[in-house]
C-alpha cells in the first residue's frame, strides 16, 4: 500500500499543475471519456476448506472508458467499461505467483458540485457486473487456482474536473470498487477450493472527458444602420454623456437583480433625455484565459443589449463592443478575480 500511496500523490500533484483557470461552459449533452491510473486490491481473507487464508497483491494498473450524458443542473449519467490487473505477492508465502484480472461493466450516476471555482468536484455511485479471473494463482505448498466469476459489482466515486478547452475537461478521481463473494477451483479440479472471496480495490485515475455537443455559437457583430433623421428642434444645451455600470458575478453573463435595476435606470434616463445613441461595452476580469474572457465580455454586452431592447429601446440606437480583460477598471495580476472588472459600461449620448 505504501507504493500505491506514493504514486497516488504524484498523480494528483501532476494533475493539479495542469488545471486551467477557465470555467466550464454551461451546456448539456453527450460526452465520452477515459481514465488510466493505479489500482490496488485490498488484502483479502477467504476459506480453503476449514482453513482461513489470505492473499496479498501488488500495485497495478487500471483503465476505463465511458459514454455519458450531462443533463445540466449538475447531474450526469454514464455507462463505463473498466479493466484492472494485479499480480499476486503473497499466497501462503512470499514466493506466490499468478494474477487477478477484473473486467467491469457499470452504470454510474454522478453529481457535480458548484463551488464557484476553476475546478468542479463531483461524487458518484455505480453498479453493474464484474468478471474476476484468477490466472495460475499458487503459493508455497498450495494447489494452483484458476477460473473466473461474474458477480454484482458496485463502486463509489469522488473526484474533480477542470476545463482545458470548451470541449475537453481534465478529470482526477478516486474509485472504491467491490464485488460479491465468489469461488475458485483448484487445477486440476478435485482439490480444496477458494470460497467466500470478494475482491475490493482502491483506484486513483487521471483522464480526459470530451464533450460531444457543439458550443453555443458566438453571434457575429452586425453593423447598425444609421438612425432615421428626426424633425428639427431647438438645439438643446450641451450635456456630457451619462454612464451606467452593470456588474456581473464571476464567470456569469446573466443579469442579477441589482444589475437589472441599473439597466432599468439607464433605459429610463435614455427615454427621458431623448438619447440617440447608447453604447454598451463588455469587460471581464483576469481570472481566465484571454480568449475565454473576450467571449465572456461579449456575452455580457449581448445580455445588456437584449434587456434594453426588451425595455423598449430601438435596436438601431444600441451599439455593443467587448474588450475582454484589456481595459480593467481595477488593475490586477493575471488570474485574479476582481468584481469591479466584471462589468458592462452603458454610455448614453
C-alpha positions in Angstrom: 0.0 0.0 0.0 2.9 2.4 0.6 3.9 2.4 -3.1 0.3 2.9 -4.1 0.0 5.9 -1.8 3.3 7.4 -3.1 2.2 7.1 -6.7 -1.3 8.4 -5.9 0.2 11.6 -4.5 2.3 12.1 -7.7 -0.7 11.6 -10.0 -2.8 14.2 -8.0 0.1 16.7 -7.9 0.8 16.4 -11.6 -2.9 16.8 -12.4 -3.1 19.9 -10.2 -0.3 21.6 -12.2 -2.3 21.2 -15.4 -5.6 22.8 -14.1 -6.9 25.6 -16.3 -8.1 28.8 -14.7 -11.1 29.0 -17.1 -14.6 27.8 -16.3 -16.7 25.0 -17.9 -19.4 26.2 -20.3 -22.9 25.9 -19.0 -24.1 23.3 -21.6 -25.6 19.9 -21.6 -25.5 16.8 -23.9 -23.5 13.6 -24.5 -19.8 13.1 -23.8 -17.1 10.3 -23.9 -14.0 9.9 -21.8 -11.3 7.6 -20.5 -9.1 7.3 -17.4 -5.9 5.5 -16.5 -4.1 5.1 -13.2 -3.1 2.9 -10.3 -5.1 0.0 -8.9 -4.5 -1.6 -5.5 -6.7 -4.6 -4.5 -7.2 -4.9 -0.7 -5.5 -7.9 1.0 -8.4 -10.3 1.4 -9.1 -13.4 3.5 -11.1 -16.5 2.3 -11.9 -20.1 3.1 -10.0 -23.1 1.8 -11.9 -25.9 3.4 -11.7 -25.4 7.2 -8.7 -23.1 6.9 -8.9 -19.3 6.8 -6.2 -17.9 4.4 -5.1 -14.5 3.0 -4.0 -13.3 -0.4 -2.0 -10.1 -1.0 -1.5 -8.1 -4.2 1.0 -5.6 -5.6 0.2 -2.2 -7.1 -1.0 -2.4 -10.7 -2.8 -0.6 -13.5 -6.4 0.3 -14.3 -8.0 1.7 -17.4 -11.7 2.7 -18.0 -13.7 4.2 -20.9 -17.2 5.6 -20.7 -20.0 7.2 -22.5 -22.2 9.6 -20.6 -24.9 12.4 -20.8 -24.8 15.7 -18.9 -28.4 16.6 -18.0 -27.5 20.1 -16.7 -28.4 21.1 -13.2 -25.1 19.3 -12.1 -26.4 15.7 -12.9 -24.7 13.2 -15.2 -25.2 9.5 -16.1 -22.6 7.1 -17.6 -22.0 3.6 -18.9 -18.5 2.6 -18.0 -16.2 -0.3 -19.0 -13.1 -1.0 -17.0 -10.1 -3.4 -16.8 -7.9 -4.0 -13.8 -4.9 -6.3 -13.4 -2.9 -7.1 -10.3 -0.1 -9.5 -9.6 -0.1 -11.9 -6.5 2.6 -11.1 -4.0 1.7 -13.4 -1.1 -0.4 -16.6 -1.1 0.7 -18.9 1.8 4.2 -17.4 1.4 6.1 -14.6 -0.3 7.0 -16.7 -3.4 3.5 -16.7 -4.7 2.8 -16.3 -8.4 -0.3 -15.5 -10.5 -2.5 -12.6 -11.3 -6.0 -11.4 -10.8 -7.8 -9.6 -13.7 -11.2 -7.8 -13.4 -13.4 -6.6 -16.2 -16.3 -4.4 -15.1 -19.4 -3.0 -16.9 -21.1 -0.4 -14.7 -23.8 2.3 -14.8 -22.9 5.4 -12.9 -24.9 8.4 -11.6 -22.8 11.5 -10.8 -23.4 14.9 -9.3 -21.2 17.9 -9.9 -20.7 20.3 -7.0 -20.7 24.0 -7.9 -18.1 25.8 -5.7 -17.6 28.8 -8.0 -14.0 27.9 -8.7 -11.8 26.8 -11.7 -12.3 23.1 -10.7 -15.6 21.2 -10.3 -15.7 18.5 -7.7 -18.1 15.5 -8.3 -19.4 12.5 -6.4 -21.0 9.3 -7.8 -22.2 5.8 -7.4 -22.1 2.9 -9.9 -23.4 -0.6 -10.1 -23.3 -3.5 -12.6 -21.4 -6.6 -13.2 -17.7 -7.5 -12.7 -15.9 -10.6 -14.1 -13.0 -11.6 -11.9 -10.4 -14.1 -13.2 -7.5 -15.8 -11.4 -4.6 -17.0 -13.6 -2.3 -19.6 -12.2 -2.6 -18.4 -8.6 -0.4 -20.6 -6.4 1.9 -20.3 -3.3 4.3 -22.5 -1.4 2.6 -25.8 -0.7 -0.7 -24.8 -2.2 -2.6 -26.0 -5.2 -2.9 -23.9 -8.3 -6.2 -22.0 -8.6 -7.7 -20.7 -11.9 -11.1 -19.7 -13.1 -13.5 -16.7 -13.3 -16.6 -15.5 -11.6 -19.1 -12.8 -12.7 -20.8 -11.1 -9.7 -22.7 -7.9 -8.9 -20.2 -5.1 -8.5 -20.5 -1.5 -7.2 -18.3 1.5 -6.9 -18.1 4.8 -5.1 -16.6 7.8 -6.9 -15.1 11.1 -5.7 -13.1 13.4 -7.9 -12.8 16.8 -9.7 -12.7 18.1 -13.2 -11.1 21.2 -14.8 -11.6 22.6 -18.3 -8.7 22.5 -20.7 -10.8 23.9 -23.6 -14.5 24.5 -24.2 -14.8 20.8 -25.3 -12.2 19.0 -23.1 -12.0 18.5 -19.4 -9.2 17.0 -17.3 -10.5 14.6 -14.6 -8.8 13.2 -11.5 -10.8 10.8 -9.2 -10.7 8.0 -6.7 -12.9 4.9 -7.0 -13.6 2.2 -4.5 -14.7 -1.0 -6.2 -16.2 -4.1 -4.6 -17.7 -7.4 -6.0 -19.8 -10.1 -4.4 -18.4 -13.3 -2.9 -17.0 -15.8 -5.3 -15.4 -19.3 -5.6 -12.3 -20.6 -7.4 -11.5 -24.2 -8.0 -8.1 -25.9 -8.0 -6.4 -27.0 -11.2 -6.8 -29.9 -11.9 -10.2 -30.0 -10.2 -10.9 -32.0 -7.1 -8.8 -30.2 -4.6 -9.8 -27.7 -1.9 -11.5 -24.7 -3.4 -11.2 -21.0 -2.5 -14.5 -19.9 -1.2 -16.2 -16.7 0.1 -13.7 -14.4 -1.6 -14.9 -11.0 -2.5 -12.4 -8.6 -4.3 -12.2 -5.0 -3.2 -9.8 -2.3 -4.6 -8.8 1.3 -4.4 -8.2 3.2 -7.7 -6.7 6.6 -8.5 -7.1 7.8 -12.1 -6.3 10.7 -14.4 -8.3 11.1 -17.6 -9.9 13.3 -20.2 -13.6 13.9 -20.8 -14.7 15.1 -24.3 -18.0 17.0 -24.7 -19.7 15.9 -27.9 -22.2 18.8 -28.1 -21.5 22.0 -30.1 -20.7 25.0 -28.0 -23.2 27.9 -28.3 -22.1 29.9 -31.4 -21.0 33.4 -30.7 -23.1 36.0 -32.5 -21.4 37.9 -35.3 -21.5 41.7 -34.7 -23.8 43.4 -37.2 -23.3 46.9 -38.3 -26.3 49.0 -37.1 -28.0 51.3 -39.6 -27.8 55.0 -39.0 -30.8 56.3 -37.0 -33.6 58.0 -39.1 -33.4 61.7 -39.1 -35.6 63.5 -36.5 -37.5 66.7 -37.1 -35.5 69.9 -36.4 -35.7 71.1 -32.9 -34.2 73.8 -30.9 -30.6 73.0 -30.1 -30.5 71.6 -26.5 -28.0 72.8 -24.1 -24.8 70.7 -24.5 -24.6 67.9 -21.9 -21.9 65.3 -21.1 -22.6 61.6 -21.9 -24.2 59.7 -19.0 -22.6 56.4 -17.9 -24.1 53.4 -16.1 -22.1 50.4 -14.9 -23.6 46.9 -14.7 -21.7 44.4 -12.6 -21.7 40.6 -13.1 -21.0 37.5 -10.9 -17.8 35.6 -11.6 -17.9 33.7 -14.9 -21.6 34.7 -15.5 -23.3 36.7 -18.1 -26.9 36.7 -16.7 -28.2 39.9 -15.1 -28.6 39.9 -11.3 -31.4 41.7 -9.6 -29.1 44.7 -8.9 -27.9 44.7 -12.5 -31.4 44.6 -13.8 -32.3 47.7 -11.8 -29.2 49.6 -13.3 -30.3 48.7 -16.8 -33.8 49.9 -16.0 -32.3 53.2 -14.8 -30.3 53.5 -18.0 -33.5 52.9 -20.1 -35.5 55.5 -18.1 -32.7 58.1 -18.5 -32.4 57.4 -22.2 -36.2 57.9 -22.7 -36.3 61.0 -20.5 -33.4 62.7 -22.2 -34.2 61.6 -25.7 -30.9 59.8 -26.2 -29.9 59.0 -29.8 -27.1 56.6 -29.1 -26.4 54.0 -26.4 -23.0 52.2 -26.3 -22.7 49.0 -24.2 -19.1 47.8 -23.7 -18.4 44.4 -22.1 -15.4 43.6 -19.8 -14.0 40.7 -17.8 -11.6 40.2 -15.0 -8.2 38.4 -15.5 -9.2 35.1 -13.9 -9.5 33.2 -17.2 -7.7 32.9 -20.5 -7.6 35.9 -22.8 -9.7 34.2 -25.5 -12.3 32.9 -23.0 -12.6 36.4 -21.3 -13.1 38.1 -24.7 -16.1 35.8 -25.4 -17.4 36.2 -21.9 -17.3 40.0 -22.2 -19.2 39.7 -25.5 -21.9 37.6 -23.9 -22.3 40.2 -21.1 -22.7 43.0 -23.6 -25.2 41.0 -25.6 -27.2 40.4 -22.4 -27.4 44.1 -21.6 -28.3 44.9 -25.2 -31.1 42.3 -25.2 -32.6 43.7 -22.0 -32.5 47.3 -23.3 -34.4 46.2 -26.4 -36.9 44.3 -24.2 -37.5 47.6 -22.3 -38.3 49.4 -25.5 -35.0 51.0 -26.7 -34.9 50.7 -30.6 -32.4 48.2 -31.8 -30.7 50.8 -34.1 -29.9 53.1 -31.2 -27.7 50.5 -29.4 -24.1 49.6 -30.3 -22.2 47.0 -28.4 -18.4 46.3 -28.0 -16.4 43.9 -25.9 -12.9 44.3 -24.6 -12.3 41.1 -22.6 -9.6 41.8 -19.9 -7.8 44.5 -21.8 -9.3 47.6 -20.1 -9.7 46.7 -16.4 -11.3 49.2 -14.1 -9.1 48.0 -11.2 -5.5 46.8 -12.1 -4.8 43.3 -11.0 -2.3 40.5 -11.7 -3.2 37.8 -14.2 -5.6 35.1 -12.7 -7.1 37.5 -10.0 -10.9 37.6 -9.7 -11.9 41.3 -9.4 -15.6 42.2 -9.1 -15.1 45.7 -10.5 -13.7 44.3 -13.7 -16.7 42.0 -14.4 -18.9 44.7 -16.0 -20.7 46.3 -18.9 -20.4 50.1 -19.2 -23.5 51.8 -20.7 -22.8 55.2 -22.2 -25.8 57.3 -23.2 -25.5 60.3 -25.5 
